[in-house]
Amino acid sequence: MGPISWIIAGIVAGFIASKLMDGSGKGCLVDLILGIVGGSFGGWLMSLVGISGNGGFIANIAVAVVGAVAILWIFNKLFK
C-alpha cells in the first residue's frame, strides 16, 4: 500500500472505531490520527498473538480498527 492508501485506511479505520465506541465520528483529522495510531497499535497487538502478514487493504483497515478501538477504550478508562 502506498501513502495515499494508508491515509485513506487511517481515516476509515478511525471513523469506524469512533462510531463503534462513541456513536459518532470525531472529525476528519482526529479520525485520521486515531486510525494511524490505531494501525500501529493494532499491528503491534496482532504481532503479539502471532498474526502477521500483508492481508491487503481490508485486512489493514480491520487491524487499524482493532487498534483504534483499543486506544479509545484505554483513553476512555483513563480520562473519563
Secondary structure, DSSP 8 states (H G I E B T S, - for coil): --HHHHHHHHHHHHHHHHHHHHSS---HHHHHHHHHHHHHHHHHHHHHTT--S---HHHHHHHHHHHHHHHHHHHHHHH-
